[in-house]
Amino acid sequence: MVRTVVRSVVLTEALVAAGLVGWYLWAGVSASPDAFVSPWSENVWAPVVALVMMATTLPLLGAASVLGGLGGGLGAKEMAGAPVAIGTVTGVVRTGVSVNDQPQLAISMDVETPEGRRFTAVAKQVVDITQLADLVPGTVLPVRYLHDRPGVVALDRGDDPALVQAAYNAVMVRAGLTTERNLDIAARGTRAQGVVSSVRPTGHLLDGNPEMEIGLGVTRPDGSVFHTSVVKVLPASSVVSVQVGRVLTVYYLPEREDEVVLQTAANPGAR
């Protein structure tokens, strides 16, 4: 909305300024040769007004350019219905632009699509200053991308959580960080709260992600508690979320309480 208004004002002012300059030049050229007083001097206000309008047009044009660049140059119309991929942040820098005192960031990331395509990209996004600490290397974010412009992405706005979850699940299964069995348990299992009672690294790594043995006390719907342990490969950025004493959302099948899947901060689904 703001972008449209700014561009409309810019176009109107540019047309009026051009008209004034054109009229001013026509008046001078068409004047009688024996005119004692030049029409240019008589109509000196015309170029002054034109210059004033042009001076205000240029800043507005710059503002429109900045507004058009928010979100990495991908507009809402371009991204409508665009496919979802999963991006892992590799770096964050400020662009120098701010909107209502909120900084615009250029977020570099490694992106993977549900089909397994990988590419690097940058998303330009205005971010609430209170959220800056959350955008660190290793953070996982859903993004929208265009097949013919994979180098530029836009952060997903959460319009279709199911689509984002499906993309995340596909990427996690391929990376070995979850299994189809775990996804099935999460889809049809019982949701419960589990308290982390122990955490022990097994010493194994998968693409830099540690395997952990996690002890849990899980509260059943009737209030009783059962204890179990699970061995999971966790993204390095999620390890902090399974410290002793943390309360996690878990899923399990009542007939198989030894199979528990976790929902951790970096993963909106289950592991």
C-alpha positions as YAML, in Angstrom:
chain: A
units: angstrom
residues:
- id: 1
  name: MET
  ca: [0.00, 0.00, 0.00]
- id: 2
  name: VAL
  ca: [2.69, 2.51, 1.02]
- id: 3
  name: ARG
  ca: [4.80, 1.50, -1.97]
- id: 4
  name: THR
  ca: [1.87, 2.12, -4.37]
- id: 5
  name: VAL
  ca: [1.09, 5.56, -2.91]
- id: 6
  name: VAL
  ca: [4.74, 6.67, -3.12]
- id: 7
  name: ARG
  ca: [5.04, 5.56, -6.73]
- id: 8
  name: SER
  ca: [1.78, 7.35, -7.66]
- id: 9
  name: VAL
  ca: [3.02, 10.62, -6.13]
- id: 10
  name: VAL
  ca: [6.37, 10.25, -7.90]
- id: 11
  name: LEU
  ca: [4.67, 9.73, -11.29]
- id: 12
  name: THR
  ca: [2.30, 12.68, -10.82]
- id: 13
  name: GLU
  ca: [5.05, 15.08, -9.78]
- id: 14
  name: ALA
  ca: [7.32, 13.95, -12.61]
- id: 15
  name: LEU
  ca: [4.60, 14.54, -15.22]
- id: 16
  name: VAL
  ca: [3.73, 18.00, -13.86]
- id: 17
  name: ALA
  ca: [7.41, 19.00, -13.68]
- id: 18
  name: ALA
  ca: [8.02, 17.83, -17.24]
- id: 19
  name: GLY
  ca: [4.95, 19.78, -18.42]
- id: 20
  name: LEU
  ca: [6.14, 22.99, -16.78]
- id: 21
  name: VAL
  ca: [9.61, 22.71, -18.27]
- id: 22
  name: GLY
  ca: [8.13, 22.00, -21.72]
- id: 23
  name: TRP
  ca: [5.76, 24.93, -21.53]
- id: 24
  name: TYR
  ca: [8.58, 27.21, -20.39]
- id: 25
  name: LEU
  ca: [10.78, 26.23, -23.35]
- id: 26
  name: TRP
  ca: [7.88, 26.57, -25.82]
- id: 27
  name: ALA
  ca: [7.10, 30.07, -24.51]
- id: 28
  name: GLY
  ca: [10.68, 31.17, -25.09]
- id: 29
  name: VAL
  ca: [11.00, 29.70, -28.59]
- id: 30
  name: SER
  ca: [7.63, 30.97, -29.82]
- id: 31
  name: ALA
  ca: [8.11, 34.56, -28.53]
- id: 32
  name: SER
  ca: [8.17, 37.45, -31.02]
- id: 33
  name: PRO
  ca: [11.76, 38.36, -32.06]
- id: 34
  name: ASP
  ca: [11.15, 42.05, -31.41]
- id: 35
  name: ALA
  ca: [9.70, 41.50, -27.96]
- id: 36
  name: PHE
  ca: [11.49, 43.90, -25.65]
- id: 37
  name: VAL
  ca: [11.07, 41.61, -22.64]
- id: 38
  name: SER
  ca: [11.87, 37.92, -22.96]
- id: 39
  name: PRO
  ca: [8.96, 35.62, -22.02]
- id: 40
  name: TRP
  ca: [11.53, 33.52, -20.18]
- id: 41
  name: SER
  ca: [12.14, 36.36, -17.75]
- id: 42
  name: GLU
  ca: [8.42, 37.07, -17.48]
- id: 43
  name: ASN
  ca: [7.68, 33.46, -16.63]
- id: 44
  name: VAL
  ca: [10.62, 32.75, -14.38]
- id: 45
  name: TRP
  ca: [8.31, 31.09, -11.85]
- id: 46
  name: ALA
  ca: [7.75, 28.11, -14.18]
- id: 47
  name: PRO
  ca: [11.29, 26.66, -14.00]
- id: 48
  name: VAL
  ca: [11.41, 27.43, -10.29]
- id: 49
  name: VAL
  ca: [8.25, 25.41, -9.65]
- id: 50
  name: ALA
  ca: [9.51, 22.63, -11.91]
- id: 51
  name: LEU
  ca: [12.84, 22.45, -10.10]
- id: 52
  name: VAL
  ca: [11.11, 22.37, -6.71]
- id: 53
  name: MET
  ca: [8.89, 19.52, -7.82]
- id: 54
  name: MET
  ca: [11.82, 17.61, -9.29]
- id: 55
  name: ALA
  ca: [13.74, 18.10, -6.04]
- id: 56
  name: THR
  ca: [10.90, 16.48, -4.10]
- id: 57
  name: THR
  ca: [10.43, 13.77, -6.71]
- id: 58
  name: LEU
  ca: [13.97, 12.41, -6.45]
- id: 59
  name: PRO
  ca: [13.80, 11.60, -2.71]
- id: 60
  name: LEU
  ca: [10.39, 10.00, -3.21]
- id: 61
  name: LEU
  ca: [11.78, 7.96, -6.08]
- id: 62
  name: GLY
  ca: [14.56, 6.77, -3.75]
- id: 63
  name: ALA
  ca: [11.99, 5.84, -1.12]
- id: 64
  name: ALA
  ca: [10.00, 3.88, -3.68]
- id: 65
  name: SER
  ca: [13.17, 2.06, -4.71]
- id: 66
  name: VAL
  ca: [13.92, 1.16, -1.09]
- id: 67
  name: LEU
  ca: [10.38, -0.03, -0.47]
- id: 68
  name: GLY
  ca: [10.51, -2.06, -3.65]
- id: 69
  name: GLY
  ca: [13.70, -3.74, -2.41]
- id: 70
  name: LEU
  ca: [12.28, -4.95, 0.89]
- id: 71
  name: GLY
  ca: [12.04, -8.70, 0.92]
- id: 72
  name: GLY
  ca: [14.89, -9.26, -1.53]
- id: 73
  name: GLY
  ca: [13.14, -7.67, -4.50]
- id: 74
  name: LEU
  ca: [10.44, -10.35, -4.56]
- id: 75
  name: GLY
  ca: [6.97, -8.81, -4.34]
- id: 76
  name: ALA
  ca: [3.85, -10.38, -2.87]
- id: 77
  name: LYS
  ca: [2.44, -11.06, -6.35]
- id: 78
  name: GLU
  ca: [5.64, -12.80, -7.45]
- id: 79
  name: MET
  ca: [5.68, -14.99, -4.36]
- id: 80
  name: ALA
  ca: [1.99, -15.92, -4.39]
- id: 81
  name: GLY
  ca: [1.93, -19.69, -4.70]
- id: 82
  name: ALA
  ca: [5.75, -19.93, -4.86]
- id: 83
  name: PRO
  ca: [7.21, -23.22, -3.59]
- id: 84
  name: VAL
  ca: [8.58, -23.54, -0.08]
- id: 85
  name: ALA
  ca: [12.13, -24.57, 0.79]
- id: 86
  name: ILE
  ca: [14.13, -24.72, 4.00]
- id: 87
  name: GLY
  ca: [16.99, -22.30, 4.56]
- id: 88
  name: THR
  ca: [19.81, -22.52, 7.08]
- id: 89
  name: VAL
  ca: [21.25, -19.13, 7.99]
- id: 90
  name: THR
  ca: [24.96, -18.73, 7.23]
- id: 91
  name: GLY
  ca: [25.36, -15.00, 7.80]
- id: 92
  name: VAL
  ca: [23.48, -11.79, 8.56]
- id: 93
  name: VAL
  ca: [24.47, -8.19, 7.71]
- id: 94
  name: ARG
  ca: [22.59, -4.90, 7.86]
- id: 95
  name: THR
  ca: [21.85, -3.24, 4.53]
- id: 96
  name: GLY
  ca: [21.85, 0.26, 6.00]
- id: 97
  name: VAL
  ca: [18.12, 0.66, 5.33]
- id: 98
  name: SER
  ca: [15.59, 0.92, 8.13]
- id: 99
  name: VAL
  ca: [11.81, 1.22, 8.26]
- id: 100
  name: ASN
  ca: [10.22, 2.72, 11.38]
- id: 101
  name: ASP
  ca: [13.56, 2.26, 13.14]
- id: 102
  name: GLN
  ca: [13.56, -1.46, 12.31]
- id: 103
  name: PRO
  ca: [16.66, -2.57, 10.36]
- id: 104
  name: GLN
  ca: [16.62, -4.33, 7.03]
- id: 105
  name: LEU
  ca: [18.89, -7.37, 7.00]
- id: 106
  name: ALA
  ca: [20.51, -9.31, 4.19]
- id: 107
  name: ILE
  ca: [20.23, -12.90, 5.39]
- id: 108
  name: SER
  ca: [22.54, -15.35, 3.62]
- id: 109
  name: MET
  ca: [21.51, -18.98, 3.74]
- id: 110
  name: ASP
  ca: [21.97, -22.43, 2.32]
- id: 111
  name: VAL
  ca: [18.63, -23.53, 0.90]
- id: 112
  name: GLU
  ca: [17.29, -27.03, 0.26]
- id: 113
  name: THR
  ca: [14.03, -27.83, -1.48]
- id: 114
  name: PRO
  ca: [11.80, -30.82, -0.59]
- id: 115
  name: GLU
  ca: [13.00, -32.44, -3.83]
- id: 116
  name: GLY
  ca: [16.65, -32.21, -2.78]
- id: 117
  name: ARG
  ca: [17.79, -29.23, -4.85]
- id: 118
  name: ARG
  ca: [20.35, -27.08, -3.03]
- id: 119
  name: PHE
  ca: [21.50, -23.52, -3.62]
- id: 120
  name: THR
  ca: [22.72, -20.44, -1.78]
- id: 121
  name: ALA
  ca: [20.52, -17.36, -1.55]
- id: 122
  name: VAL
  ca: [19.99, -14.04, 0.18]
- id: 123
  name: ALA
  ca: [16.74, -12.79, 1.71]
- id: 124
  name: LYS
  ca: [16.32, -9.09, 2.44]
- id: 125
  name: GLN
  ca: [13.97, -8.62, 5.34]
- id: 126
  name: VAL
  ca: [12.97, -5.85, 7.74]
- id: 127
  name: VAL
  ca: [13.25, -7.45, 11.19]
- id: 128
  name: ASP
  ca: [12.00, -6.35, 14.58]
- id: 129
  name: ILE
  ca: [15.07, -5.26, 16.51]
- id: 130
  name: THR
  ca: [14.09, -7.59, 19.37]
- id: 131
  name: GLN
  ca: [14.46, -10.59, 17.03]
- id: 132
  name: LEU
  ca: [18.01, -9.87, 15.87]
- id: 133
  name: ALA
  ca: [19.53, -12.24, 18.43]
- id: 134
  name: ASP
  ca: [17.51, -15.13, 16.97]
- id: 135
  name: LEU
  ca: [19.01, -14.75, 13.49]
- id: 136
  name: VAL
  ca: [22.34, -16.49, 13.94]
- id: 137
  name: PRO
  ca: [24.20, -18.98, 11.75]
- id: 138
  name: GLY
  ca: [22.51, -22.35, 12.01]
- id: 139
  name: THR
  ca: [18.98, -20.99, 12.41]
- id: 140
  name: VAL
  ca: [16.51, -22.87, 10.21]
- id: 141
  name: LEU
  ca: [13.86, -20.80, 8.40]
- id: 142
  name: PRO
  ca: [11.20, -21.60, 5.78]
- id: 143
  name: VAL
  ca: [11.53, -19.52, 2.62]
- id: 144
  name: ARG
  ca: [9.73, -18.99, -0.67]
- id: 145
  name: TYR
  ca: [11.70, -19.08, -3.91]
- id: 146
  name: LEU
  ca: [11.25, -18.89, -7.67]
- id: 147
  name: HIS
  ca: [12.63, -21.62, -9.92]
- id: 148
  name: ASP
  ca: [14.13, -19.10, -12.34]
- id: 149
  name: ARG
  ca: [15.63, -16.88, -9.59]
- id: 150
  name: PRO
  ca: [17.01, -19.26, -6.96]
- id: 151
  name: GLY
  ca: [19.62, -16.80, -5.69]
- id: 152
  name: VAL
  ca: [17.00, -14.54, -4.09]
- id: 153
  name: VAL
  ca: [14.40, -15.78, -1.61]
- id: 154
  name: ALA
  ca: [11.79, -14.31, 0.72]
- id: 155
  name: LEU
  ca: [11.09, -15.48, 4.24]
- id: 156
  name: ASP
  ca: [7.83, -17.41, 4.42]
- id: 157
  name: ARG
  ca: [5.01, -15.46, 6.09]
- id: 158
  name: GLY
  ca: [3.32, -18.53, 7.56]
- id: 159
  name: ASP
  ca: [0.34, -18.52, 5.20]
- id: 160
  name: ASP
  ca: [0.40, -22.31, 4.77]
- id: 161
  name: PRO
  ca: [1.84, -24.11, 7.85]
- id: 162
  name: ALA
  ca: [1.06, -27.54, 6.39]
- id: 163
  name: LEU
  ca: [3.12, -26.82, 3.28]
- id: 164
  name: VAL
  ca: [6.03, -25.57, 5.40]
- id: 165
  name: GLN
  ca: [5.83, -28.64, 7.62]
- id: 166
  name: ALA
  ca: [5.85, -30.99, 4.62]
- id: 167
  name: ALA
  ca: [8.92, -29.24, 3.20]
- id: 168
  name: TYR
  ca: [10.70, -29.40, 6.55]
- id: 169
  name: ASN
  ca: [9.87, -33.08, 7.01]
- id: 170
  name: ALA
  ca: [11.19, -33.99, 3.55]
- id: 171
  name: VAL
  ca: [14.48, -32.17, 4.18]
- id: 172
  name: MET
  ca: [14.89, -33.70, 7.65]
- id: 173
  name: VAL
  ca: [14.24, -37.25, 6.45]
- id: 174
  name: ARG
  ca: [16.79, -36.89, 3.67]
- id: 175
  name: ALA
  ca: [19.33, -35.49, 6.15]
- id: 176
  name: GLY
  ca: [18.83, -38.47, 8.47]
- id: 177
  name: LEU
  ca: [17.54, -36.26, 11.28]
- id: 178
  name: THR
  ca: [14.17, -38.01, 11.42]
- id: 179
  name: THR
  ca: [12.42, -40.99, 9.87]
- id: 180
  name: GLU
  ca: [9.11, -41.75, 8.22]
- id: 181
  name: ARG
  ca: [8.29, -43.83, 11.30]
- id: 182
  name: ASN
  ca: [8.78, -40.81, 13.55]
- id: 183
  name: LEU
  ca: [6.59, -38.69, 11.31]
- id: 184
  name: ASP
  ca: [3.87, -41.35, 11.49]
- id: 185
  name: ILE
  ca: [4.04, -41.40, 15.31]
- id: 186
  name: ALA
  ca: [3.80, -37.61, 15.39]
- id: 187
  name: ALA
  ca: [0.80, -37.65, 13.05]
- id: 188
  name: ARG
  ca: [-1.30, -40.24, 14.90]
- id: 189
  name: GLY
  ca: [0.32, -40.51, 18.32]
- id: 190
  name: THR
  ca: [-0.57, -39.01, 21.71]
- id: 191
  name: ARG
  ca: [0.75, -35.52, 22.40]
- id: 192
  name: ALA
  ca: [2.31, -35.16, 25.84]
- id: 193
  name: GLN
  ca: [4.85, -33.27, 27.92]
- id: 194
  name: GLY
  ca: [8.25, -34.76, 28.64]
- id: 195
  name: VAL
  ca: [10.87, -33.53, 31.11]
- id: 196
  name: VAL
  ca: [14.50, -34.10, 30.12]
- id: 197
  name: SER
  ca: [16.14, -36.10, 32.92]
- id: 198
  name: SER
  ca: [19.50, -36.82, 31.27]
- id: 199
  name: VAL
  ca: [21.49, -36.00, 28.17]
- id: 200
  name: ARG
  ca: [24.48, -38.00, 26.99]
- id: 201
  name: PRO
  ca: [26.33, -37.53, 23.71]
- id: 202
  name: THR
  ca: [27.03, -40.88, 22.07]
- id: 203
  name: GLY
  ca: [30.10, -39.52, 20.30]
- id: 204
  name: HIS
  ca: [28.64, -39.99, 16.82]
- id: 205
  name: LEU
  ca: [28.15, -37.17, 14.34]
- id: 206
  name: LEU
  ca: [26.06, -36.96, 11.18]
- id: 207
  name: ASP
  ca: [27.11, -34.07, 8.94]
- id: 208
  name: GLY
  ca: [28.22, -32.15, 12.00]
- id: 209
  name: ASN
  ca: [25.04, -32.92, 13.95]
- id: 210
  name: PRO
  ca: [25.54, -34.79, 17.24]
- id: 211
  name: GLU
  ca: [23.77, -37.97, 18.23]
- id: 212
  name: MET
  ca: [22.37, -37.74, 21.76]
- id: 213
  name: GLU
  ca: [20.83, -40.20, 24.19]
- id: 214
  name: ILE
  ca: [18.04, -38.31, 25.95]
- id: 215
  name: GLY
  ca: [16.30, -39.54, 29.09]
- id: 216
  name: LEU
  ca: [12.69, -38.43, 29.51]
- id: 217
  name: GLY
  ca: [9.94, -38.51, 32.08]
- id: 218
  name: VAL
  ca: [6.69, -38.41, 30.07]
- id: 219
  name: THR
  ca: [3.35, -37.48, 31.61]
- id: 220
  name: ARG
  ca: [0.40, -39.49, 30.30]
- id: 221
  name: PRO
  ca: [-3.03, -37.87, 29.83]
- id: 222
  name: ASP
  ca: [-4.18, -39.45, 33.12]
- id: 223
  name: GLY
  ca: [-1.35, -37.75, 35.01]
- id: 224
  name: SER
  ca: [0.83, -40.82, 35.51]
- id: 225
  name: VAL
  ca: [4.45, -40.77, 34.36]
- id: 226
  name: PHE
  ca: [6.58, -43.25, 32.44]
- id: 227
  name: HIS
  ca: [10.32, -43.05, 31.88]
- id: 228
  name: THR
  ca: [12.14, -43.82, 28.67]
- id: 229
  name: SER
  ca: [15.17, -42.79, 26.67]
- id: 230
  name: VAL
  ca: [15.60, -42.01, 23.01]
- id: 231
  name: VAL
  ca: [18.66, -41.80, 20.81]
- id: 232
  name: LYS
  ca: [18.36, -38.94, 18.33]
- id: 233
  name: VAL
  ca: [20.57, -37.06, 15.92]
- id: 234
  name: LEU
  ca: [19.83, -33.39, 16.57]
- id: 235
  name: PRO
  ca: [20.74, -30.33, 14.52]
- id: 236
  name: ALA
  ca: [23.59, -28.58, 16.29]
- id: 237
  name: SER
  ca: [21.36, -25.51, 16.76]
- id: 238
  name: SER
  ca: [18.80, -27.64, 18.68]
- id: 239
  name: VAL
  ca: [21.11, -29.14, 21.30]
- id: 240
  name: VAL
  ca: [20.48, -26.27, 23.71]
- id: 241
  name: SER
  ca: [16.77, -27.14, 23.69]
- id: 242
  name: VAL
  ca: [17.32, -30.57, 25.27]
- id: 243
  name: GLN
  ca: [19.15, -29.57, 28.42]
- id: 244
  name: VAL
  ca: [18.30, -31.35, 31.68]
- id: 245
  name: GLY
  ca: [15.12, -29.95, 33.18]
- id: 246
  name: ARG
  ca: [13.70, -28.70, 29.89]
- id: 247
  name: VAL
  ca: [10.05, -29.47, 29.19]
- id: 248
  name: LEU
  ca: [9.50, -30.74, 25.65]
- id: 249
  name: THR
  ca: [6.46, -31.61, 23.62]
- id: 250
  name: VAL
  ca: [6.61, -35.29, 22.70]
- id: 251
  name: TYR
  ca: [4.49, -37.79, 20.81]
- id: 252
  name: TYR
  ca: [4.11, -41.50, 21.49]
- id: 253
  name: LEU
  ca: [1.86, -44.46, 20.75]
- id: 254
  name: PRO
  ca: [0.17, -45.83, 23.90]
- id: 255
  name: GLU
  ca: [0.99, -49.38, 22.82]
- id: 256
  name: ARG
  ca: [4.67, -48.51, 22.19]
- id: 257
  name: GLU
  ca: [5.81, -46.15, 24.93]
- id: 258
  name: ASP
  ca: [9.43, -46.98, 24.16]
- id: 259
  name: GLU
  ca: [9.08, -45.02, 20.88]
- id: 260
  name: VAL
  ca: [8.95, -41.31, 21.63]
- id: 261
  name: VAL
  ca: [9.54, -38.52, 19.17]
- id: 262
  name: LEU
  ca: [10.51, -34.99, 20.17]
- id: 263
  name: GLN
  ca: [9.42, -31.59, 19.07]
- id: 264
  name: THR
  ca: [12.31, -29.18, 19.50]
- id: 265
  name: ALA
  ca: [12.65, -25.42, 19.07]
- id: 266
  name: ALA
  ca: [14.34, -25.54, 15.66]
- id: 267
  name: ASN
  ca: [11.80, -28.01, 14.31]
- id: 268
  name: PRO
  ca: [8.09, -27.29, 14.13]
- id: 269
  name: GLY
  ca: [7.51, -30.99, 13.58]
- id: 270
  name: ALA
  ca: [8.65, -34.06, 15.42]
- id: 271
  name: ARG
  ca: [11.93, -35.98, 15.48]
...
